[in-house]
Amino acid sequence: MMLTNPPPKVIQIKLGNQKMKDFHKIIGSIWHKVLELSSKNKLVNVYHNKIEGIE
């Protein structure tokens, strides 16, 4: 069964230590882009200054 299903998508958030309100503010402003990249890529890395999708 596991061999017939595609591997899971991974979103890796690399923002370092944040206050929760700052974390929610950052994620809330970019989440639409993260989901868009996730639909096209197996891995999405989220950094302070960029978001990258990796196949």
C-alpha distance matrix in Angstrom:
0.0 3.8 5.4 5.4 6.7 10.2 11.7 13.8 17.4 20.0 23.6 25.8 29.2 32.0 35.1 36.6 38.4 39.2 40.8 38.4 40.6 40.6 36.8 36.3 39.0 37.4 33.8 35.2 37.1 34.3 31.1 31.2 31.3 28.4 26.2 27.4 26.6 23.2 22.3 23.3 22.3 19.6 22.2 25.4 28.2 30.9 34.3 37.7 39.0 35.9 32.4 30.4 27.1 25.3 22.8
3.8 0.0 3.8 5.5 5.5 8.0 8.5 10.7 14.4 16.8 20.4 22.4 25.9 28.6 31.8 33.1 35.1 36.1 37.9 35.6 37.9 37.7 33.9 33.7 36.4 34.5 31.1 32.8 34.6 31.7 28.6 29.0 28.8 25.8 23.9 25.2 24.0 20.6 20.2 21.1 19.6 16.5 18.9 22.2 24.8 27.6 30.9 34.4 35.7 32.7 29.2 27.2 24.0 22.1 19.8
5.4 3.8 0.0 3.8 5.6 7.6 8.7 11.9 15.3 17.8 21.6 23.5 27.2 29.7 33.0 34.5 36.8 37.9 39.9 37.8 40.0 39.5 35.7 35.7 38.1 36.0 32.6 34.4 35.8 32.7 29.9 30.0 29.4 26.5 24.8 25.6 24.1 21.0 20.4 20.6 19.1 16.2 19.0 22.5 25.2 28.4 31.6 35.2 36.1 33.0 29.5 27.0 23.7 21.4 18.7
5.4 5.5 3.8 0.0 3.8 6.6 9.3 12.2 15.3 18.4 22.0 24.5 28.0 30.8 34.0 35.8 38.0 38.8 40.6 38.3 40.2 39.8 36.1 35.7 37.9 36.0 32.5 33.9 35.3 32.2 29.2 28.9 28.5 26.0 23.8 24.3 23.3 20.2 19.0 19.4 18.6 16.3 19.5 22.8 25.9 28.8 32.3 35.8 36.5 33.2 29.6 27.3 23.7 21.8 18.8
6.7 5.5 5.6 3.8 0.0 3.8 6.5 8.8 11.9 15.1 18.6 21.2 24.7 27.6 30.7 32.6 34.7 35.3 37.1 34.7 36.5 36.2 32.4 31.9 34.2 32.3 28.8 30.1 31.6 28.6 25.6 25.3 25.1 22.5 20.2 21.1 20.2 16.9 15.8 16.7 15.9 13.6 16.6 19.7 22.8 25.6 29.1 32.5 33.4 30.2 26.5 24.4 21.0 19.5 16.8
10.2 8.0 7.6 6.6 3.8 0.0 3.8 6.5 8.9 12.2 15.7 18.4 21.9 24.7 27.8 30.0 32.3 32.9 34.9 32.7 34.4 33.8 30.1 29.7 31.7 29.6 26.2 27.7 28.9 25.7 22.9 22.6 22.1 19.4 17.4 18.0 16.8 13.7 12.8 13.2 12.2 9.9 13.1 16.3 19.5 22.4 25.9 29.4 30.0 26.7 23.0 20.8 17.3 15.7 13.0
11.7 8.5 8.7 9.3 6.5 3.8 0.0 3.8 6.6 9.3 13.0 15.2 18.9 21.5 24.8 26.7 29.1 29.9 32.0 30.0 32.0 31.2 27.5 27.5 29.7 27.4 24.1 26.0 27.3 24.1 21.4 21.8 21.0 17.9 16.5 17.6 15.9 12.6 12.8 13.2 11.2 8.0 10.6 13.9 16.8 19.7 23.1 26.7 27.6 24.5 20.9 18.7 15.5 13.8 11.8
13.8 10.7 11.9 12.2 8.8 6.5 3.8 0.0 3.8 6.4 9.9 12.5 15.9 18.9 21.9 23.8 26.0 26.6 28.6 26.4 28.4 27.7 24.0 23.9 26.1 24.1 20.7 22.5 24.1 21.0 18.2 18.8 18.4 15.1 13.7 15.4 14.0 10.4 11.2 12.5 10.5 7.4 9.1 11.8 14.6 17.1 20.6 24.0 25.2 22.3 18.7 17.1 14.3 13.3 12.2
17.4 14.4 15.3 15.3 11.9 8.9 6.6 3.8 0.0 3.8 6.8 9.9 13.2 16.2 19.1 21.5 23.8 24.2 26.3 24.2 25.9 25.0 21.3 21.2 23.2 20.9 17.6 19.5 20.7 17.5 14.9 15.5 14.8 11.5 10.4 12.0 10.4 6.8 8.3 9.7 7.6 4.9 6.1 8.2 11.3 13.8 17.4 20.7 21.7 18.7 15.1 13.6 10.8 10.5 10.0
20.0 16.8 17.8 18.4 15.1 12.2 9.3 6.4 3.8 0.0 3.8 6.2 9.7 12.6 15.6 17.8 20.2 20.9 23.2 21.4 23.3 22.2 18.5 18.9 21.0 18.5 15.4 17.9 19.2 16.0 13.8 15.3 14.3 10.6 10.7 12.8 10.7 7.7 10.5 11.6 8.9 6.3 4.9 6.3 8.5 10.9 14.3 17.7 19.1 16.4 13.1 11.9 10.0 9.9 10.8
23.6 20.4 21.6 22.0 18.6 15.7 13.0 9.9 6.8 3.8 0.0 3.8 6.4 9.7 12.3 14.9 17.3 17.6 19.9 18.2 19.9 18.6 14.9 15.5 17.3 14.7 11.8 14.5 15.6 12.6 10.7 12.7 11.7 7.9 8.9 11.5 9.5 7.3 10.9 12.2 9.8 8.5 5.9 4.7 6.1 7.5 11.1 14.2 15.8 13.4 10.2 10.0 9.2 10.3 12.2
25.8 22.4 23.5 24.5 21.2 18.4 15.2 12.5 9.9 6.2 3.8 0.0 3.8 6.4 9.5 11.7 14.4 15.3 18.0 17.0 19.0 17.3 13.8 15.3 17.1 14.2 12.0 15.3 16.3 13.5 12.4 15.0 13.7 10.1 12.1 14.4 12.1 10.6 14.3 15.1 12.3 10.8 7.4 6.0 4.8 6.2 8.9 12.2 14.2 12.3 9.9 10.0 10.2 11.1 13.6
29.2 25.9 27.2 28.0 24.7 21.9 18.9 15.9 13.2 9.7 6.4 3.8 0.0 3.8 6.0 8.5 11.1 11.6 14.4 13.6 15.6 13.6 10.2 12.1 13.8 10.9 9.3 12.9 13.9 11.6 11.2 14.4 13.3 10.1 12.8 15.3 13.5 12.7 16.4 17.4 15.0 14.2 10.7 8.3 6.0 4.8 6.6 9.3 11.9 10.9 9.4 10.8 12.1 13.7 16.7
32.0 28.6 29.7 30.8 27.6 24.7 21.5 18.9 16.2 12.6 9.7 6.4 3.8 0.0 3.8 5.8 9.2 10.5 13.9 14.2 16.2 13.7 10.9 13.7 14.8 11.7 11.3 15.1 15.5 13.5 14.0 17.1 15.6 12.9 16.0 18.1 15.9 15.6 19.4 19.9 17.3 16.5 12.8 10.5 7.1 5.7 5.2 7.6 10.4 10.3 9.9 11.4 13.5 14.8 18.2
35.1 31.8 33.0 34.0 30.7 27.8 24.8 21.9 19.1 15.6 12.3 9.5 6.0 3.8 0.0 3.8 6.6 7.3 10.7 11.5 13.1 10.3 8.1 11.4 12.1 9.3 9.9 13.5 13.9 12.7 13.8 17.2 16.0 13.9 17.2 19.3 17.7 17.8 21.5 22.2 20.1 19.7 16.0 13.2 10.0 7.3 5.5 5.7 9.3 10.4 11.0 13.4 16.0 17.9 21.3
36.6 33.1 34.5 35.8 32.6 30.0 26.7 23.8 21.5 17.8 14.9 11.7 8.5 5.8 3.8 0.0 3.8 6.3 10.0 11.5 13.8 11.3 9.6 13.3 14.4 12.2 13.0 16.5 17.2 16.3 17.2 20.8 19.8 17.5 20.6 22.9 21.2 21.0 24.7 25.5 23.0 22.2 18.5 16.2 12.8 10.7 8.8 8.7 12.3 13.8 14.6 16.6 19.1 20.6 24.0
38.4 35.1 36.8 38.0 34.7 32.3 29.1 26.0 23.8 20.2 17.3 14.4 11.1 9.2 6.6 3.8 0.0 3.8 7.0 9.2 11.8 9.9 8.9 12.6 13.9 12.6 13.7 16.8 17.9 17.8 18.6 22.3 21.9 19.7 22.6 25.2 23.9 23.5 27.2 28.3 26.0 25.2 21.6 19.2 16.1 13.7 12.1 11.3 15.0 16.8 17.6 20.0 22.4 24.0 27.3
39.2 36.1 37.9 38.8 35.3 32.9 29.9 26.6 24.2 20.9 17.6 15.3 11.6 10.5 7.3 6.3 3.8 0.0 3.7 6.1 8.1 6.2 5.8 9.4 10.5 9.9 11.4 14.0 15.3 15.8 16.8 20.4 20.4 18.7 21.4 24.1 23.3 23.2 26.6 28.0 26.3 25.8 22.3 19.6 16.8 13.8 12.4 10.9 14.6 16.6 17.4 20.3 22.7 24.8 28.1
40.8 37.9 39.9 40.6 37.1 34.9 32.0 28.6 26.3 23.2 19.9 18.0 14.4 13.9 10.7 10.0 7.0 3.7 0.0 3.8 5.5 5.3 6.2 8.7 10.0 10.8 12.3 14.1 15.7 17.0 17.7 21.4 22.0 20.5 22.9 25.7 25.4 25.1 28.4 30.2 28.7 28.3 25.0 22.2 19.8 16.7 15.6 13.9 17.4 19.4 20.1 23.2 25.5 27.8 30.9
38.4 35.6 37.8 38.3 34.7 32.7 30.0 26.4 24.2 21.4 18.2 17.0 13.6 14.2 11.5 11.5 9.2 6.1 3.8 0.0 3.8 5.4 4.9 6.1 8.5 9.9 10.4 11.8 14.1 15.5 15.6 19.2 20.3 18.7 20.6 23.7 23.8 23.2 26.2 28.4 27.2 26.7 23.7 21.0 19.2 16.2 16.0 14.8 18.3 19.6 19.7 22.7 24.6 26.9 29.8
40.6 37.9 40.0 40.2 36.5 34.4 32.0 28.4 25.9 23.3 19.9 19.0 15.6 16.2 13.1 13.8 11.8 8.1 5.5 3.8 0.0 3.8 5.5 5.2 6.1 8.7 10.0 10.3 12.3 14.6 15.1 18.4 19.8 18.9 20.7 23.5 24.1 23.9 26.7 28.9 28.1 28.1 25.3 22.2 20.5 17.1 16.8 15.0 18.1 19.7 20.0 23.3 25.3 28.1 31.0
40.6 37.7 39.5 39.8 36.2 33.8 31.2 27.7 25.0 22.2 18.6 17.3 13.6 13.7 10.3 11.3 9.9 6.2 5.3 5.4 3.8 0.0 3.8 5.5 5.0 6.2 8.6 9.8 10.8 12.7 14.0 17.3 18.0 17.2 19.7 22.1 22.3 22.6 25.6 27.3 26.4 26.6 23.5 20.2 18.1 14.6 13.7 11.5 14.5 16.4 17.1 20.6 23.0 25.8 29.0
36.8 33.9 35.7 36.1 32.4 30.1 27.5 24.0 21.3 18.5 14.9 13.8 10.2 10.9 8.1 9.6 8.9 5.8 6.2 4.9 5.5 3.8 0.0 3.8 5.4 5.3 6.1 8.3 10.0 11.0 11.5 15.2 15.8 14.4 16.8 19.5 19.5 19.4 22.5 24.3 23.2 23.1 20.1 17.0 15.1 11.8 11.6 10.4 13.7 14.9 14.9 18.1 20.2 22.8 25.8
36.3 33.7 35.7 35.7 31.9 29.7 27.5 23.9 21.2 18.9 15.5 15.3 12.1 13.7 11.4 13.3 12.6 9.4 8.7 6.1 5.2 5.5 3.8 0.0 3.8 5.5 5.2 5.7 8.4 10.1 10.0 13.4 14.9 13.9 15.5 18.4 19.1 18.9 21.6 23.8 23.2 23.4 20.8 17.8 16.6 13.4 14.0 12.9 15.7 16.4 16.0 19.2 20.9 23.7 26.4
39.0 36.4 38.1 37.9 34.2 31.7 29.7 26.1 23.2 21.0 17.3 17.1 13.8 14.8 12.1 14.4 13.9 10.5 10.0 8.5 6.1 5.0 5.4 3.8 0.0 3.8 5.7 5.2 6.3 8.9 10.1 13.0 14.3 14.2 16.2 18.5 19.3 19.8 22.4 24.4 24.0 24.8 22.1 18.7 17.4 13.8 13.8 12.0 14.2 15.3 15.5 19.1 21.1 24.3 27.2
37.4 34.5 36.0 36.0 32.3 29.6 27.4 24.1 20.9 18.5 14.7 14.2 10.9 11.7 9.3 12.2 12.6 9.9 10.8 9.9 8.7 6.2 5.3 5.5 3.8 0.0 3.8 5.5 5.4 6.6 8.5 11.6 11.9 11.6 14.3 16.3 16.5 17.3 20.2 21.7 21.1 21.9 19.1 15.5 13.9 10.2 10.1 8.4 10.7 11.6 11.8 15.4 17.7 20.9 24.0
33.8 31.1 32.6 32.5 28.8 26.2 24.1 20.7 17.6 15.4 11.8 12.0 9.3 11.3 9.9 13.0 13.7 11.4 12.3 10.4 10.0 8.6 6.1 5.2 5.7 3.8 0.0 3.8 5.4 5.3 5.5 9.1 9.9 8.9 11.1 13.7 14.1 14.3 17.1 19.0 18.5 19.1 16.6 13.2 12.3 9.1 10.4 10.1 12.3 12.1 11.1 14.3 15.9 19.0 21.7
35.2 32.8 34.4 33.9 30.1 27.7 26.0 22.5 19.5 17.9 14.5 15.3 12.9 15.1 13.5 16.5 16.8 14.0 14.1 11.8 10.3 9.8 8.3 5.7 5.2 5.5 3.8 0.0 3.8 5.7 5.5 8.2 10.2 10.2 11.5 13.9 15.3 15.6 17.8 20.1 20.2 21.2 19.1 15.8 15.5 12.5 13.8 13.2 14.9 14.7 13.7 16.9 18.2 21.5 23.9
37.1 34.6 35.8 35.3 31.6 28.9 27.3 24.1 20.7 19.2 15.6 16.3 13.9 15.5 13.9 17.2 17.9 15.3 15.7 14.1 12.3 10.8 10.0 8.4 6.3 5.4 5.4 3.8 0.0 3.8 6.1 7.7 8.8 10.0 11.9 13.3 14.6 15.9 18.0 19.7 20.0 21.6 19.4 15.9 15.4 12.2 13.0 11.9 12.7 12.6 12.2 15.6 17.3 20.9 23.5
34.3 31.7 32.7 32.2 28.6 25.7 24.1 21.0 17.5 16.0 12.6 13.5 11.6 13.5 12.7 16.3 17.8 15.8 17.0 15.5 14.6 12.7 11.0 10.1 8.9 6.6 5.3 5.7 3.8 0.0 3.8 5.6 5.5 6.4 8.9 10.1 10.9 12.4 14.7 16.1 16.3 17.9 15.8 12.2 12.0 9.2 10.7 10.6 11.1 10.0 8.7 12.0 13.5 17.1 19.7
31.1 28.6 29.9 29.2 25.6 22.9 21.4 18.2 14.9 13.8 10.7 12.4 11.2 14.0 13.8 17.2 18.6 16.8 17.7 15.6 15.1 14.0 11.5 10.0 10.1 8.5 5.5 5.5 6.1 3.8 0.0 3.8 5.4 4.9 6.2 8.5 9.8 10.3 12.4 14.6 14.9 16.1 14.4 11.3 12.0 9.8 12.4 13.1 14.1 12.4 10.2 12.7 13.3 16.7 18.8
31.2 29.0 30.0 28.9 25.3 22.6 21.8 18.8 15.5 15.3 12.7 15.0 14.4 17.1 17.2 20.8 22.3 20.4 21.4 19.2 18.4 17.3 15.2 13.4 13.0 11.6 9.1 8.2 7.7 5.6 3.8 0.0 3.8 5.5 5.3 6.2 8.8 9.8 10.9 13.0 14.3 16.3 15.3 12.4 13.9 12.3 14.9 15.7 15.9 13.8 11.4 13.4 13.4 16.9 18.5
31.3 28.8 29.4 28.5 25.1 22.1 21.0 18.4 14.8 14.3 11.7 13.7 13.3 15.6 16.0 19.8 21.9 20.4 22.0 20.3 19.8 18.0 15.8 14.9 14.3 11.9 9.9 10.2 8.8 5.5 5.4 3.8 0.0 3.8 5.5 5.0 6.2 8.5 10.0 11.1 12.1 14.4 13.2 10.1 11.4 10.2 12.7 13.8 13.4 10.8 8.2 9.9 10.2 13.9 15.8
28.4 25.8 26.5 26.0 22.5 19.4 17.9 15.1 11.5 10.6 7.9 10.1 10.1 12.9 13.9 17.5 19.7 18.7 20.5 18.7 18.9 17.2 14.4 13.9 14.2 11.6 8.9 10.2 10.0 6.4 4.9 5.5 3.8 0.0 3.8 5.4 5.2 6.0 8.7 10.2 10.1 11.7 10.1 7.0 8.6 7.8 11.0 12.9 13.3 10.6 7.3 8.6 8.5 11.9 13.9
26.2 23.9 24.8 23.8 20.2 17.4 16.5 13.7 10.4 10.7 8.9 12.1 12.8 16.0 17.2 20.6 22.6 21.4 22.9 20.6 20.7 19.7 16.8 15.5 16.2 14.3 11.1 11.5 11.9 8.9 6.2 5.3 5.5 3.8 0.0 3.8 5.4 4.9 6.2 8.9 9.8 11.3 10.9 8.9 11.4 11.2 14.7 16.7 17.1 14.3 10.9 11.5 10.3 13.2 14.2
27.4 25.2 25.6 24.3 21.1 18.0 17.6 15.4 12.0 12.8 11.5 14.4 15.3 18.1 19.3 22.9 25.2 24.1 25.7 23.7 23.5 22.1 19.5 18.4 18.5 16.3 13.7 13.9 13.3 10.1 8.5 6.2 5.0 5.4 3.8 0.0 3.8 5.4 5.4 6.9 8.9 11.6 11.7 9.8 12.6 12.7 15.9 17.8 17.4 14.3 10.9 11.0 9.5 12.5 13.3
26.6 24.0 24.1 23.3 20.2 16.8 15.9 14.0 10.4 10.7 9.5 12.1 13.5 15.9 17.7 21.2 23.9 23.3 25.4 23.8 24.1 22.3 19.5 19.1 19.3 16.5 14.1 15.3 14.6 10.9 9.8 8.8 6.2 5.2 5.4 3.8 0.0 3.8 5.4 5.3 5.9 8.8 8.5 6.7 9.6 10.6 13.8 16.3 15.7 12.2 8.6 7.7 5.8 8.8 9.9
23.2 20.6 21.0 20.2 16.9 13.7 12.6 10.4 6.8 7.7 7.3 10.6 12.7 15.6 17.8 21.0 23.5 23.2 25.1 23.2 23.9 22.6 19.4 18.9 19.8 17.3 14.3 15.6 15.9 12.4 10.3 9.8 8.5 6.0 4.9 5.4 3.8 0.0 3.8 5.4 5.1 6.5 6.8 6.1 9.7 11.1 14.8 17.6 17.8 14.5 10.7 9.7 7.1 9.1 9.6
22.3 20.2 20.4 19.0 15.8 12.8 12.8 11.2 8.3 10.5 10.9 14.3 16.4 19.4 21.5 24.7 27.2 26.6 28.4 26.2 26.7 25.6 22.5 21.6 22.4 20.2 17.1 17.8 18.0 14.7 12.4 10.9 10.0 8.7 6.2 5.4 5.4 3.8 0.0 3.8 5.9 8.0 9.7 9.7 13.3 14.8 18.4 21.0 20.9 17.5 13.8 12.6 9.7 11.2 10.5
23.3 21.1 20.6 19.4 16.7 13.2 13.2 12.5 9.7 11.6 12.2 15.1 17.4 19.9 22.2 25.5 28.3 28.0 30.2 28.4 28.9 27.3 24.3 23.8 24.4 21.7 19.0 20.1 19.7 16.1 14.6 13.0 11.1 10.2 8.9 6.9 5.3 5.4 3.8 0.0 3.8 7.2 9.1 9.5 13.1 15.1 18.3 21.2 20.5 16.8 13.3 11.3 7.9 8.9 7.7
22.3 19.6 19.1 18.6 15.9 12.2 11.2 10.5 7.6 8.9 9.8 12.3 15.0 17.3 20.1 23.0 26.0 26.3 28.7 27.2 28.1 26.4 23.2 23.2 24.0 21.1 18.5 20.2 20.0 16.3 14.9 14.3 12.1 10.1 9.8 8.9 5.9 5.1 5.9 3.8 0.0 3.8 5.6 6.9 10.4 13.1 16.3 19.6 19.2 15.5 12.0 9.4 5.6 5.6 4.7
19.6 16.5 16.2 16.3 13.6 9.9 8.0 7.4 4.9 6.3 8.5 10.8 14.2 16.5 19.7 22.2 25.2 25.8 28.3 26.7 28.1 26.6 23.1 23.4 24.8 21.9 19.1 21.2 21.6 17.9 16.1 16.3 14.4 11.7 11.3 11.6 8.8 6.5 8.0 7.2 3.8 0.0 3.8 6.9 10.3 13.4 16.7 20.2 20.4 17.0 13.5 10.9 7.5 6.2 5.1
22.2 18.9 19.0 19.5 16.6 13.1 10.6 9.1 6.1 4.9 5.9 7.4 10.7 12.8 16.0 18.5 21.6 22.3 25.0 23.7 25.3 23.5 20.1 20.8 22.1 19.1 16.6 19.1 19.4 15.8 14.4 15.3 13.2 10.1 10.9 11.7 8.5 6.8 9.7 9.1 5.6 3.8 0.0 3.8 6.6 9.9 13.1 16.7 17.2 14.0 10.6 8.3 5.8 5.1 6.5
25.4 22.2 22.5 22.8 19.7 16.3 13.9 11.8 8.2 6.3 4.7 6.0 8.3 10.5 13.2 16.2 19.2 19.6 22.2 21.0 22.2 20.2 17.0 17.8 18.7 15.5 13.2 15.8 15.9 12.2 11.3 12.4 10.1 7.0 8.9 9.8 6.7 6.1 9.7 9.5 6.9 6.9 3.8 0.0 3.8 6.5 9.9 13.3 13.8 10.6 7.1 5.7 4.5 6.2 8.8
28.2 24.8 25.2 25.9 22.8 19.5 16.8 14.6 11.3 8.5 6.1 4.8 6.0 7.1 10.0 12.8 16.1 16.8 19.8 19.2 20.5 18.1 15.1 16.6 17.4 13.9 12.3 15.5 15.4 12.0 12.0 13.9 11.4 8.6 11.4 12.6 9.6 9.7 13.3 13.1 10.4 10.3 6.6 3.8 0.0 3.8 6.5 10.2 11.0 8.4 5.8 5.3 6.5 8.0 11.4
30.9 27.6 28.4 28.8 25.6 22.4 19.7 17.1 13.8 10.9 7.5 6.2 4.8 5.7 7.3 10.7 13.7 13.8 16.7 16.2 17.1 14.6 11.8 13.4 13.8 10.2 9.1 12.5 12.2 9.2 9.8 12.3 10.2 7.8 11.2 12.7 10.6 11.1 14.8 15.1 13.1 13.4 9.9 6.5 3.8 0.0 3.8 7.0 8.3 6.4 4.6 6.7 8.9 11.4 14.7
34.3 30.9 31.6 32.3 29.1 25.9 23.1 20.6 17.4 14.3 11.1 8.9 6.6 5.2 5.5 8.8 12.1 12.4 15.6 16.0 16.8 13.7 11.6 14.0 13.8 10.1 10.4 13.8 13.0 10.7 12.4 14.9 12.7 11.0 14.7 15.9 13.8 14.8 18.4 18.3 16.3 16.7 13.1 9.9 6.5 3.8 0.0 3.8 5.5 5.2 6.0 8.4 11.5 13.7 17.4
37.7 34.4 35.2 35.8 32.5 29.4 26.7 24.0 20.7 17.7 14.2 12.2 9.3 7.6 5.7 8.7 11.3 10.9 13.9 14.8 15.0 11.5 10.4 12.9 12.0 8.4 10.1 13.2 11.9 10.6 13.1 15.7 13.8 12.9 16.7 17.8 16.3 17.6 21.0 21.2 19.6 20.2 16.7 13.3 10.2 7.0 3.8 0.0 3.8 6.0 8.2 11.3 14.7 17.2 20.9
39.0 35.7 36.1 36.5 33.4 30.0 27.6 25.2 21.7 19.1 15.8 14.2 11.9 10.4 9.3 12.3 15.0 14.6 17.4 18.3 18.1 14.5 13.7 15.7 14.2 10.7 12.3 14.9 12.7 11.1 14.1 15.9 13.4 13.3 17.1 17.4 15.7 17.8 20.9 20.5 19.2 20.4 17.2 13.8 11.0 8.3 5.5 3.8 0.0 3.8 7.3 10.2 13.9 16.5 20.2
35.9 32.7 33.0 33.2 30.2 26.7 24.5 22.3 18.7 16.4 13.4 12.3 10.9 10.3 10.4 13.8 16.8 16.6 19.4 19.6 19.7 16.4 14.9 16.4 15.3 11.6 12.1 14.7 12.6 10.0 12.4 13.8 10.8 10.6 14.3 14.3 12.2 14.5 17.5 16.8 15.5 17.0 14.0 10.6 8.4 6.4 5.2 6.0 3.8 0.0 3.8 6.5 10.2 13.0 16.6
32.4 29.2 29.5 29.6 26.5 23.0 20.9 18.7 15.1 13.1 10.2 9.9 9.4 9.9 11.0 14.6 17.6 17.4 20.1 19.7 20.0 17.1 14.9 16.0 15.5 11.8 11.1 13.7 12.2 8.7 10.2 11.4 8.2 7.3 10.9 10.9 8.6 10.7 13.8 13.3 12.0 13.5 10.6 7.1 5.8 4.6 6.0 8.2 7.3 3.8 0.0 3.8 6.9 10.1 13.6
30.4 27.2 27.0 27.3 24.4 20.8 18.7 17.1 13.6 11.9 10.0 10.0 10.8 11.4 13.4 16.6 20.0 20.3 23.2 22.7 23.3 20.6 18.1 19.2 19.1 15.4 14.3 16.9 15.6 12.0 12.7 13.4 9.9 8.6 11.5 11.0 7.7 9.7 12.6 11.3 9.4 10.9 8.3 5.7 5.3 6.7 8.4 11.3 10.2 6.5 3.8 0.0 3.8 6.6 10.1
27.1 24.0 23.7 23.7 21.0 17.3 15.5 14.3 10.8 10.0 9.2 10.2 12.1 13.5 16.0 19.1 22.4 22.7 25.5 24.6 25.3 23.0 20.2 20.9 21.1 17.7 15.9 18.2 17.3 13.5 13.3 13.4 10.2 8.5 10.3 9.5 5.8 7.1 9.7 7.9 5.6 7.5 5.8 4.5 6.5 8.9 11.5 14.7 13.9 10.2 6.9 3.8 0.0 3.8 6.7
25.3 22.1 21.4 21.8 19.5 15.7 13.8 13.3 10.5 9.9 10.3 11.1 13.7 14.8 17.9 20.6 24.0 24.8 27.8 26.9 28.1 25.8 22.8 23.7 24.3 20.9 19.0 21.5 20.9 17.1 16.7 16.9 13.9 11.9 13.2 12.5 8.8 9.1 11.2 8.9 5.6 6.2 5.1 6.2 8.0 11.4 13.7 17.2 16.5 13.0 10.1 6.6 3.8 0.0 3.8
22.8 19.8 18.7 18.8 16.8 13.0 11.8 12.2 10.0 10.8 12.2 13.6 16.7 18.2 21.3 24.0 27.3 28.1 30.9 29.8 31.0 29.0 25.8 26.4 27.2 24.0 21.7 23.9 23.5 19.7 18.8 18.5 15.8 13.9 14.2 13.3 9.9 9.6 10.5 7.7 4.7 5.1 6.5 8.8 11.4 14.7 17.4 20.9 20.2 16.6 13.6 10.1 6.7 3.8 0.0
